[in-house]
Amino acid sequence: MSEMKDREVTAAMRRCTCIFMVVAVSFAVQAQSQSTTPEQTDTSSKQSGSKLIGSFQNLLNMAGSEKSKEFHPLSQAERNHLYLTTMINPLSFARCAFSAGIDQLDDKPEEWEQGASGYGKRFANILGQYSIQRTVTYGLGSVLHEDTRYFNSGKEGFWPRTGYALSSGILARHDDGTRHFSFSQVGGVAAGAFLARTWLPPSQHSAGDAAVSFGITMASNIGFGVVKEFLPDLLRPFRKKSN
């Protein structure tokens, strides 16, 4: 059991590295598009850059450049659009592909053979869990009027901002702007982790395996809140160069 948990943690850390890789590539492309001269920039390239930034923000479930004080409740039409955009986001498929490749290297789960067939099963598994998580979060969020998008804190100082970012992993905003425990966010992660046991092989079929997967995903989501909070600071030098 201990060995299984160690492998789960190692795989989760590698998946986080993959997400950082996607982030780095997004930064590089964005910086390149911003550093071009007016003569080199045309309407199509601007649109491509805008789509990339939108896909990137959607991947990390960020509310763009909006700060918490600029919050306004989502309409159901806006919720529907965000959900559909999330489900067809190319960067989400890229992340699933990277994660499946990591599981392939780790031979996880071991019952699934190597080669194209094994990779296909691993990709479908990760995509399935992600799809369930996003769908349940969308459904519960719509019913409970929870907005799980990340809004920049607008606070000053490293620790106040970090504390806000970490708490965002388990909190969501209601229509009045106040933050409460997020049943939709936590419920989505739980649904993805536990429902996946219905198709996973015996080595990862138990409730204990699901609990480990749930815990790792929640920890990852909480940790990535810090990345979301400080992303605008990381992007600022690129924006200055473009001016």
C-alpha positions as CSV (number, residue, x, y, z in Angstrom):
1,M,0.0,0.0,0.0
2,S,2.9,2.3,0.9
3,E,4.6,1.6,-2.4
4,M,1.3,2.3,-4.3
5,K,1.0,5.7,-2.5
6,D,4.6,6.6,-3.3
7,R,3.9,5.9,-7.0
8,E,0.7,7.9,-6.9
9,V,2.6,10.9,-5.4
10,T,5.4,10.6,-7.9
11,A,3.0,10.4,-10.8
12,A,1.1,13.5,-9.5
13,M,4.4,15.5,-9.2
14,R,5.2,14.6,-12.8
15,R,1.8,15.6,-13.9
16,C,2.3,19.0,-12.2
17,T,5.6,19.3,-14.1
18,C,3.7,18.7,-17.3
19,I,1.3,21.4,-16.5
20,F,4.2,23.8,-15.9
21,M,5.6,22.8,-19.2
22,V,2.3,23.7,-20.9
23,V,2.4,27.0,-18.9
24,A,5.9,27.7,-20.1
25,V,5.1,27.0,-23.7
26,S,2.1,29.4,-23.4
27,F,4.3,32.1,-21.9
28,A,6.8,31.7,-24.7
29,V,4.2,31.9,-27.5
30,Q,2.6,34.9,-25.8
31,A,5.9,36.7,-25.4
32,Q,6.8,36.1,-29.0
33,S,3.4,37.4,-30.2
34,Q,3.8,40.5,-27.9
35,S,7.4,41.2,-29.1
36,T,6.6,41.4,-32.8
37,T,6.7,44.8,-34.5
38,P,3.5,46.5,-35.7
39,E,4.4,45.6,-39.3
40,Q,4.8,41.9,-38.4
41,T,1.5,41.8,-36.5
42,D,-1.8,41.3,-38.4
43,T,-5.3,40.7,-37.4
44,S,-5.0,36.9,-37.6
45,S,-2.0,36.7,-35.3
46,K,-3.7,38.9,-32.7
47,Q,-6.7,36.6,-32.8
48,S,-4.5,33.6,-32.4
49,G,-2.7,35.1,-29.4
50,S,-6.0,36.0,-27.8
51,K,-7.3,32.4,-28.3
52,L,-4.1,31.0,-26.8
53,I,-4.4,33.2,-23.7
54,G,-8.1,32.3,-23.4
55,S,-7.3,28.6,-23.6
56,F,-4.6,29.0,-21.0
57,Q,-6.8,30.8,-18.6
58,N,-9.5,28.3,-19.1
59,L,-7.1,25.4,-18.5
60,L,-6.3,26.9,-15.0
61,N,-9.9,28.0,-14.4
62,M,-8.9,31.6,-14.1
63,A,-11.2,34.6,-14.4
64,G,-8.8,36.4,-16.7
65,S,-7.3,39.5,-15.2
66,E,-10.2,40.2,-13.0
67,K,-9.6,40.7,-9.2
68,S,-11.8,39.6,-6.4
69,K,-13.3,43.1,-6.0
70,E,-14.4,43.0,-9.6
71,F,-16.5,39.9,-9.2
72,H,-19.9,39.7,-10.7
73,P,-22.2,36.6,-10.6
74,L,-22.2,34.3,-13.6
75,S,-25.4,33.9,-15.6
76,Q,-26.4,30.4,-16.5
77,A,-25.5,31.2,-20.2
78,E,-22.0,32.2,-19.1
79,R,-21.7,29.0,-17.0
80,N,-22.7,26.9,-20.0
81,H,-20.2,28.7,-22.3
82,L,-17.4,28.2,-19.8
83,Y,-18.2,24.5,-19.3
84,L,-18.4,23.8,-23.1
85,T,-15.1,25.7,-23.6
86,T,-13.4,23.7,-20.9
87,M,-14.5,20.4,-22.5
88,I,-13.0,21.2,-25.9
89,N,-9.9,23.2,-24.7
90,P,-6.9,21.9,-26.8
91,L,-4.6,22.5,-23.8
92,S,-6.7,20.2,-21.7
93,F,-6.2,17.4,-24.2
94,A,-2.5,18.2,-24.3
95,R,-2.3,17.9,-20.5
96,C,-4.1,14.5,-20.6
97,A,-1.8,13.3,-23.3
98,F,1.3,14.3,-21.2
99,S,-0.1,12.6,-18.1
100,A,-1.0,9.5,-20.0
101,G,2.6,9.4,-21.3
102,I,3.9,9.6,-17.7
103,D,1.6,6.7,-16.6
104,Q,2.9,4.8,-19.6
105,L,6.5,5.3,-18.5
106,D,5.6,4.2,-15.0
107,D,3.6,1.2,-16.3
108,K,0.6,2.4,-14.3
109,P,-1.7,0.6,-14.0
110,E,0.5,-2.5,-14.6
111,E,-2.4,-4.5,-16.0
112,W,-2.6,-2.2,-19.0
113,E,0.1,-3.3,-21.5
114,Q,2.6,-1.0,-23.2
115,G,2.3,0.2,-26.8
116,A,-0.5,2.1,-28.5
117,S,-3.3,0.1,-26.8
118,G,-2.0,0.7,-23.3
119,Y,-1.4,4.4,-24.0
120,G,-5.0,4.7,-25.4
121,K,-6.4,3.2,-22.2
122,R,-4.4,5.5,-20.0
123,F,-5.3,8.6,-22.0
124,A,-9.0,7.6,-21.9
125,N,-8.8,7.1,-18.1
126,I,-7.3,10.5,-17.5
127,L,-9.7,12.2,-19.9
128,G,-12.6,10.4,-18.3
129,Q,-11.7,11.4,-14.8
130,Y,-11.2,15.0,-15.9
131,S,-14.5,15.1,-17.8
132,I,-16.4,13.7,-14.8
133,Q,-14.7,16.2,-12.5
134,R,-15.6,19.2,-14.7
135,T,-19.1,18.0,-15.4
136,V,-20.0,17.4,-11.7
137,T,-18.4,20.8,-10.7
138,Y,-20.4,22.5,-13.5
139,G,-23.7,20.8,-12.4
140,L,-23.3,21.4,-8.7
141,G,-22.0,24.9,-9.3
142,S,-25.1,25.7,-11.3
143,V,-27.5,24.4,-8.7
144,L,-25.7,25.9,-5.7
145,H,-24.7,29.2,-7.5
146,E,-21.0,28.6,-6.8
147,D,-18.3,30.3,-9.0
148,T,-15.1,28.2,-8.8
149,R,-13.0,30.4,-11.1
150,Y,-9.9,31.9,-9.6
151,F,-9.9,35.7,-9.1
152,N,-6.7,37.5,-8.2
153,S,-6.8,38.5,-4.5
154,G,-5.8,42.1,-5.0
155,K,-4.0,41.8,-1.7
156,E,-0.5,43.0,-1.0
157,G,2.3,41.0,0.6
158,F,3.5,37.4,-0.1
159,W,1.8,35.7,2.8
160,P,-1.7,37.3,2.6
161,R,-1.7,36.5,-1.1
162,T,-0.5,33.0,-0.6
163,G,-3.1,32.3,2.2
164,Y,-5.8,33.5,-0.1
165,A,-4.5,31.4,-3.0
166,L,-4.3,28.2,-0.9
167,S,-7.8,28.7,0.5
168,S,-9.2,29.0,-3.0
169,G,-8.7,25.3,-3.5
170,I,-11.6,24.5,-1.3
171,L,-13.7,27.8,-1.4
172,A,-15.9,29.3,-4.1
173,R,-17.8,32.5,-4.5
174,H,-21.6,32.8,-4.2
175,D,-23.7,35.3,-6.1
176,D,-23.2,37.9,-3.3
177,G,-19.4,37.6,-3.7
178,T,-18.7,35.9,-0.4
179,R,-16.6,32.8,-0.3
180,H,-17.8,29.5,1.3
181,F,-16.8,25.9,1.2
182,S,-17.1,24.7,-2.4
183,F,-19.3,21.6,-2.6
184,S,-19.0,21.7,-6.4
185,Q,-15.3,21.8,-6.5
186,V,-14.6,19.2,-3.9
187,G,-17.5,17.1,-5.1
188,G,-16.2,17.1,-8.7
189,V,-12.8,15.9,-7.6
190,A,-14.4,13.2,-5.5
191,A,-16.6,12.0,-8.3
192,G,-13.8,11.8,-10.7
193,A,-11.6,9.8,-8.3
194,F,-14.2,7.4,-7.1
195,L,-16.2,6.8,-10.3
196,A,-12.9,5.9,-12.2
197,R,-12.7,2.8,-10.0
198,T,-15.5,1.3,-12.1
199,W,-13.2,0.9,-15.1
200,L,-9.7,0.8,-13.5
201,P,-8.1,-2.7,-13.1
202,P,-7.8,-4.5,-9.7
203,S,-4.5,-2.8,-8.7
204,Q,-6.3,0.5,-8.5
205,H,-9.8,-0.6,-7.9
206,S,-10.3,-0.1,-4.1
207,A,-11.9,2.7,-2.2
208,G,-8.5,3.4,-0.6
209,D,-7.0,3.9,-4.1
210,A,-9.8,6.4,-4.8
211,A,-9.2,8.2,-1.5
212,V,-5.5,8.5,-2.4
213,S,-6.3,9.9,-5.8
214,F,-8.8,12.3,-4.3
215,G,-6.3,13.6,-1.8
216,I,-3.5,14.1,-4.4
217,T,-5.8,15.9,-6.8
218,M,-7.1,18.2,-4.0
219,A,-3.5,19.0,-2.9
220,S,-2.5,19.7,-6.5
221,N,-5.5,22.1,-7.0
222,I,-4.7,23.9,-3.7
223,G,-1.1,24.2,-4.6
224,F,-1.8,25.6,-8.1
225,G,-3.8,28.4,-6.5
226,V,-0.5,30.0,-5.7
227,V,0.6,29.7,-9.4
228,K,-2.6,31.4,-10.4
229,E,-2.2,34.2,-7.9
230,F,1.3,35.2,-9.0
231,L,0.9,34.6,-12.7
232,P,0.1,38.3,-13.5
233,D,3.4,39.2,-11.8
234,L,5.3,36.7,-14.0
235,L,3.7,38.0,-17.1
236,R,4.3,41.7,-16.3
237,P,7.9,41.8,-17.7
238,F,6.6,40.5,-21.1
239,R,3.9,43.1,-21.2
240,K,6.5,45.9,-20.5
241,K,8.6,44.7,-23.4
242,S,5.7,44.9,-25.7
243,N,5.0,48.6,-24.8
